[in-house]
């Protein structure tokens, strides 16, 4: 079986020749593996280790350079490199909504738009793809971005103490990602296999949120996003 055939076998409730595998690591780990295993590139590494990694296709950003610079992303979140000894992580260090006091402050933020992207590049990339690996497009992990825009501690407090602000921020994030993913799936023309709908809500000793809070603020829009993916035949 090819890597894509293994993934699709699982998604369709069938039994593959083996369980499909994926791969995610920091850049320095990947570079070390490529070097130590004498691989020409990352694709060669995947083949050597029998990794059924996804192929991820993204649209091209064509918006204002002011919205997406070297140290800030399209959400106006600023980042810094934080060393951990053998490498570094890029961590959010400027939270543009940290001082928001009301939903009006949230609405006044310069929110990005799917119009800032050229989705035709995804169609062209799919036209050139050899079909060996499963195709992944789009994601939806709003509370991760919420915390980057607001600060993690304040974000968690919002869910209990400032639900109107939480609803406003999560509403903007949902509206953006819903239309962004819809355009991606349209561009894919039925050739996108997977998308990503999730949240990292666990700590070392248990969940970060109560089930009640999760069901109130996050689950309904996760369901809507999954329904959107399924309308286009995309596994979520």
N, C-alpha and C positions, 0 to 999 in steps of 0.2 A: 504494500500500500504506500501511496505518497503521503507526505504530511497532511495535505488537505483532505485526502480521502479518510485518514484516521479521525480528523476533527469532525468531518461531516457524518461519519459513521456513528460517533458518540451522540452528536446533536440529533440524529434521526432515530435514536434508540436501538441501534444495531451494535454488533460486537466487532471491534476492529482487531487487527492482528496483534496489536499491543496498545496500551494506554498512550494517547498522544501527550507529548511533553512541550513545555514552553520555557522561555528563558528571559530573565530580567536581572541585571546586575549594574553596578556602577562602572563607569568608563574604564577605570584603572584595572578592575577585575577582568573585564573583557579583553583589554589590551594584553594583560599578563597571560591569559589563556591562549590567545592567538599566538603570542610569542613562544610560550613554553611548548605548545603542541605543534609548532611549525606550520601554522595555517596561513594562507594568503590573505584571508579576510574573514569577516564575521559569518558569511554564508558557508565558507569552508569549515569554520568551527562548528556550525550547526550540523553539517553533514558528518563530520568526524565523531561528534558526540551523540548523534542520532536525536537531535532536538527538532521537534516539529513546530518551530517558532512561527508566529503569525507574521504576515506582511502588513504593515500599517501604512495607509495612504492618507495624506492630509491635503487640504486645499492650500493655495498660495496666498499669503497675506499681501494685500495691495492697498491697505489703508494708510493713514497718516504715519509718517516716521516718528512723529512726536508721541504717538500712543504706544509705540513699541520700540524702545531704545535698548541699549546694552544692559542697563540696570533696571529697567521697568518693562512690564508686559502690557498687553492691551487693556488690562483691568486697572492699570496705574499702580500695581503692586511693585515695590522695589525689592531687589534681592541682593544678598551678600554671600560670598563664599565662606563656608565654615569648615575649617580643617578638623579632621578627626584622627590624625596620626599618619595614616597611610594613604589618605586621599582627602577629598572635600565634598561637601554637599552644598547645593545652592538653596539657601533658606530665605523665606520672606522676612524682610527687615523693615520695610515701610508699608504701613497698612492705611490705604487712602480713606477708609471709612471709620478709622479709629475714633474720630471725634464726632461722628454723626449722632445727633440728639433726637431725631424725629424721622418719620417716613419721608417728609419733605426734603430733608438733607440727603437721604438715600436717592430719591428721584432726581435730585439736582446733580448727582455725580455724572461724569461723562462716560456713559456706558458704551461698550463696543457694540458693533452690529455685524451680522452675517454678511452685510453688503461690503464689508472690508476685506472679503476673501474672493478669490477666483476658484470656483469649484470645477471648472472645466479641466484643470490639470489632473484631477482625480480620474475623470473619464479617460483621459489620454494615458495615464499610468496603467489603468486597468486594461486598456487595449493592448499595451505592450507586455503585460504580465504573462508569465508562462504557465500559470495555473498550478504550480507545484505546491505552493503553500496557501494556507487559509488566509483570506483577506479580511482585515479588520479596519473599520473606519468609525470614527466618532467616539465620544465618551460623555458621561454625565456623572459627575461626582461633586455636587454643588456645595456641600458643607466644607469640603477641602478648600475651595476657592473663597467661600464665606470667611473662613478663619484667616486666610491670607489677606483678605481685604479689611478685616475688622480686628484681627488678633484673636488667638484661640481662646484665651480666658474670657474676653468680652463676648465672644461669640456664644460660648456656653452659657454665660449669664443672660444673654439676650433671650434665649429660648424659654427662660423662666421669668425674667423680669421685664423684658422689652419685646413682647411677642409681635407688636405692630412693626417694629424695626426689622425683626426676623422675617416676618411675612414679606416686607418690602424688598429686602435683599434677595431672599430666596425666589421671590416672584420674578425679579429682573434676571436672575441666573437661569431660571427655568425657561423664560420666554426666549432668551438668547439661544440656549442649547437646543431647545425644541426646533427652532427654525434652522439653526446651523446643521443639526443632524438630518432634518428633513431634506435640506438641499444636498447634503452628502449622499443620502440614500437615493435621491433622484438621479444624481450624477452617476451613481453606481449601476443603475439600470439592471438590478437583479443580480449583480456579480459580487456584492458584499456579503460575507458570511457571518461576521461577528461585529458586535459593538460592545461597549463597556458601560455598565450601569452599576454603581457601587458606592459605598462610603467606608472609610476606615474609622470605625466607631468603637474599637476595642482598646482598652488599656492593658497594663500588666496584670491587673487584678480583676478585671471585669469590664462590662460595657461603659462607655462614656456617657451614654444617654439612657434614660428609662425607656421602656417599651412604649409607654404612653406618649412621650415626647417624640420619639421616632415616628410613631403612627400619625401624629398630628402634623409634623413639619416636613418629613422627608418621604415617607412611603407613598402618599397619593401621587406625587409627581414622578416618582420612580415607576409607578405603574403606568402612568400616561406615556412616559418615555419608552417603556418596554412595548406598549401597545403600538406606538409609532413604528418601532423597529420591525415588529411582526407584520405590520401592514405592507412592508417592503420585502418581506421574506428574510429579514436579518435576525440571526439568533442573538438574544440578549442575556 
